């Protein structure tokens, strides 16, 4: 298993973007690529530490999201995700 393809989005227009702009640009790129079943994002960036880009992408694409996933199981055509919950 490995990466078959990678896409780099780079433009001076992205410089200084907040989480809303970043999630919008990434969502538009995902939409343009099309034919996706799952979008995986990291927990959060080290600079802003906001954890808002992944959920923002989901909102822009109109797809469900699961944050802080610690386990995932495929059940037929469904993905069941277990979230980390603070106790």
KOLROPA-92954 format. One line per 3 residues: number of its first residue (from 0); their letters; for each residue x, y, z of N, C-alpha, C. Coordinates in nm, 4 decimals. Layout:
% KOLROPA-92954
NUM) a) X/Y/Z/X/Y/Z/X/Y/Z  ...;
% end
This chain:
% KOLROPA-92954
0) xxx) 0.0836/-0.1169/0.0000/0.0000/0.0000/0.0000/0.0882/0.1232/0.0000  0.0431/0.2211/-0.0724/0.1162/0.3467/-0.0778/0.0372/0.4482/-0.1565  0.0936/0.5610/-0.1701/0.0287/0.6684/-0.2433/0.0477/0.6473/-0.3930;
3) xxx) -0.0591/0.6514/-0.4674/-0.0527/0.6388/-0.6129/-0.0384/0.7740/-0.6806  -0.0847/0.8775/-0.6138/-0.0852/1.0103/-0.6750/-0.0896/1.1161/-0.5655  -0.0277/1.2278/-0.5905/-0.0321/1.3405/-0.4971/-0.0575/1.4681/-0.5761;
6) xxx) -0.1270/1.5621/-0.5144/-0.1571/1.6896/-0.5783/-0.1168/1.8001/-0.4814  -0.0373/1.8934/-0.5297/0.0061/2.0068/-0.4487/-0.0703/2.1305/-0.4936  -0.1354/2.1960/-0.3994/-0.2024/2.3226/-0.4273/-0.1114/2.4334/-0.3766;
9) xxx) -0.0671/2.5168/-0.4648/0.0255/2.6220/-0.4259/-0.0005/2.7462/-0.5104  -0.0212/2.8573/-0.4438/-0.0439/2.9834/-0.5125/-0.0204/3.0946/-0.4114  0.0391/3.2034/-0.4539/0.0606/3.3163/-0.3630/-0.0702/3.3698/-0.3075;
12) xxx) -0.1795/3.3471/-0.3790/-0.3108/3.3937/-0.3324/-0.3527/3.3232/-0.2033  -0.2948/3.2060/-0.1734/-0.3297/3.1324/-0.0522/-0.2553/3.1838/0.0703  -0.1535/3.2647/0.0506/-0.0704/3.3111/0.1623/-0.1543/3.3835/0.2672;
15) xxx) -0.1360/3.3460/0.3904/-0.2075/3.4115/0.4994/-0.3537/3.3735/0.5115  -0.3964/3.2695/0.4421/-0.5367/3.2290/0.4482/-0.5754/3.1818/0.5877  -0.6973/3.2162/0.6282/-0.7491/3.1640/0.7541/-0.8083/3.0252/0.7294;
18) xxx) -0.8640/2.9642/0.8324/-0.9154/2.8276/0.8186/-1.0344/2.8202/0.7228  -1.1153/2.9236/0.7173/-1.2296/2.9243/0.6261/-1.1818/2.9231/0.4810  -1.0862/3.0090/0.4478/-1.0341/3.0139/0.3110/-0.9600/2.8855/0.2758;
21) xxx) -0.8820/2.8334/0.3696/-0.8071/2.7102/0.3449/-0.9018/2.5940/0.3186  -1.0040/2.5790/0.4003/-1.0987/2.4692/0.3811/-1.1758/2.4853/0.2507  -1.2058/2.6086/0.2133/-1.2762/2.6333/0.0872/-1.1898/2.5922/-0.0327;
24) xxx) -1.0638/2.6334/-0.0326/-0.9735/2.5997/-0.1436/-0.9569/2.4486/-0.1543  -0.9343/2.3821/-0.0413/-0.9175/2.2370/-0.0433/-1.0453/2.1664/-0.0889  -1.1611/2.2132/-0.0428/-1.2887/2.1531/-0.0851/-1.3101/2.1692/-0.2353;
27) xxx) -1.2758/2.2857/-0.2887/-1.2919/2.3069/-0.4334/-1.1985/2.2160/-0.5118  -1.0777/2.1941/-0.4621/-0.9848/2.1031/-0.5289/-1.0382/1.9600/-0.5252  -1.0894/1.9184/-0.4101/-1.1470/1.7835/-0.3975/-1.2664/1.7688/-0.4907;
30) xxx) -1.3505/1.8706/-0.4955/-1.4679/1.8678/-0.5839/-1.4241/1.8571/-0.7310  -1.3204/1.9309/-0.7688/-1.2725/1.9282/-0.9067/-1.2142/1.7914/-0.9427  -1.1390/1.7321/-0.8492/-1.0844/1.5980/-0.8722/-1.1981/1.4984/-0.8861;
33) xxx) -1.2977/1.5099/-0.8001/-1.4182/1.4275/-0.8064/-1.3948/1.2819/-0.7712  -1.5019/1.2066/-0.7722/-1.5001/1.0618/-0.7516/-1.4241/1.0232/-0.6242  -1.4594/1.0822/-0.5124/-1.3958/1.0485/-0.3849/-1.4964/0.9741/-0.2977;
36) xxx) -1.4459/0.8832/-0.2174/-1.5292/0.8105/-0.1228/-1.5002/0.8517/0.0211  -1.3772/0.8973/0.0442/-1.3351/0.9285/0.1794/-1.2296/1.0386/0.1738  -1.2419/1.1356/0.2607/-1.1429/1.2422/0.2727/-1.0858/1.2330/0.4140;
39) xxx) -0.9549/1.2169/0.4244/-0.8904/1.2063/0.5550/-0.8056/1.3306/0.5780  -0.8252/1.3933/0.6915/-0.7489/1.5130/0.7282/-0.6756/1.4856/0.8583  -0.5704/1.5598/0.8810/-0.4983/1.5504/1.0071/-0.5778/1.6132/1.1197;
42) xxx) -0.5287/1.5949/1.2405/-0.5984/1.6470/1.3581/-0.6035/1.7994/1.3572  -0.4863/1.8615/1.3425/-0.4814/2.0073/1.3419/-0.3438/2.0536/1.2973  -0.3365/2.1769/1.2575/-0.2086/2.2338/1.2152/-0.1288/2.2767/1.3380;
45) xxx) 0.0001/2.2864/1.3228/0.0827/2.3267/1.4359/0.0892/2.4780/1.4533  0.0490/2.5525/1.3505/0.0592/2.6982/1.3636/-0.0625/2.7586/1.4334  -0.1816/2.7354/1.3793/-0.3023/2.7921/1.4383/-0.3636/2.7039/1.5446;
48) xxx) -0.3388/2.5722/1.5358/-0.3851/2.4763/1.6357/-0.5371/2.4812/1.6552  -0.6120/2.5060/1.5454/-0.7566/2.5246/1.5594/-0.8399/2.4002/1.5300  -0.7886/2.3065/1.4511/-0.8618/2.1849/1.4139/-0.9922/2.2170/1.3393;
51) xxx) -0.9931/2.3241/1.2596/-1.1143/2.3658/1.1894/-1.1151/2.3333/1.0402  -1.0006/2.3037/0.9796/-0.9957/2.2849/0.8348/-1.0699/2.1584/0.7909  -1.0473/2.0457/0.8569/-1.1167/1.9213/0.8208/-1.2683/1.9355/0.8272;
54) xxx) -1.3227/1.9817/0.9403/-1.4665/2.0039/0.9472/-1.5158/2.1071/0.8448  -1.4333/2.2087/0.8160/-1.4709/2.3083/0.7147/-1.4816/2.2472/0.5766  -1.3882/2.1574/0.5434/-1.3937/2.0875/0.4144/-1.5237/2.0083/0.4050;
57) xxx) -1.5562/1.9345/0.5105/-1.6804/1.8559/0.5112/-1.8022/1.9450/0.4912  -1.8033/2.0594/0.5574/-1.9159/2.1532/0.5433/-1.9264/2.2057/0.4011  -1.8156/2.2456/0.3419/-1.8174/2.2966/0.2043/-1.8624/2.1889/0.1044;
60) xxx) -1.8253/2.0637/0.1302/-1.8626/1.9547/0.0391/-2.0001/1.8970/0.0705  -2.0559/1.9325/0.1850/-2.1866/1.8790/0.2241/-2.1818/1.7306/0.2552  -2.0716/1.6861/0.3183/-2.0556/1.5446/0.3516/-2.0430/1.5286/0.5027;
63) xxx) -2.0742/1.4081/0.5545/-2.0595/1.3851/0.6980/-1.9124/1.3891/0.7389  -1.8912/1.4102/0.8675/-1.7550/1.4115/0.9197/-1.7500/1.3383/1.0528  -1.6328/1.2873/1.0845/-1.6064/1.2290/1.2156/-1.4720/1.2840/1.2593;
66) xxx) -1.4713/1.3535/1.3701/-1.3465/1.4107/1.4203/-1.2904/1.3234/1.5318  -1.1607/1.3315/1.5529/-1.0913/1.2560/1.6567/-1.1174/1.1056/1.6459  -1.1109/1.0538/1.5244/-1.1323/0.9106/1.5016/-1.0167/0.8296/1.5574;
69) xxx) -1.0495/0.7236/1.6296/-0.9464/0.6347/1.6837/-0.9562/0.4940/1.6262  -1.0673/0.4641/1.5584/-1.0857/0.3329/1.4971/-1.1918/0.3450/1.3890  -1.1799/0.2624/1.2882/-1.2794/0.2606/1.1802/-1.2989/0.1175/1.1328;
72) xxx) -1.4227/0.0829/1.1064/-1.4587/-0.0500/1.0574/-1.5483/-0.0348/0.9356  -1.5222/-0.1142/0.8346/-1.6088/-0.1145/0.7165/-1.7113/-0.2250/0.7352  -1.8379/-0.1877/0.7273/-1.9498/-0.2813/0.7390/-2.0317/-0.2730/0.6112;
75) xxx) -2.0016/-0.3594/0.5148/-2.0689/-0.3531/0.3849/-2.0294/-0.2267/0.3127  -2.1262/-0.1402/0.2886/-2.0989/-0.0130/0.2226/-2.0941/0.1029/0.3216  -2.0923/0.0705/0.4506/-2.0893/0.1745/0.5533/-1.9565/0.1732/0.6269;
78) xxx) -1.9158/0.2918/0.6696/-1.7957/0.3077/0.7506/-1.8394/0.3487/0.8898  -1.8031/0.2694/0.9884/-1.8368/0.3010/1.1270/-1.7092/0.3515/1.1937  -1.7162/0.4700/1.2526/-1.5996/0.5339/1.3122/-1.6190/0.5475/1.4627;
81) xxx) -1.5156/0.5103/1.5375/-1.5163/0.5299/1.6821/-1.4365/0.6553/1.7119  -1.4951/0.7459/1.7881/-1.4308/0.8726/1.8239/-1.3678/0.8635/1.9621  -1.2560/0.9374/1.9773/-1.1965/0.9535/2.1079/-1.2832/1.0509/2.1858;
84) xxx) -1.3167/1.0144/2.3063/-1.3984/1.1016/2.3898/-1.3233/1.1274/2.5194  -1.3120/1.2520/2.5559/-1.2478/1.2893/2.6821/-1.3371/1.2458/2.7978  -1.2768/1.1891/2.8980/-1.3546/1.1432/3.0154/-1.3407/1.2386/3.1294;
% end
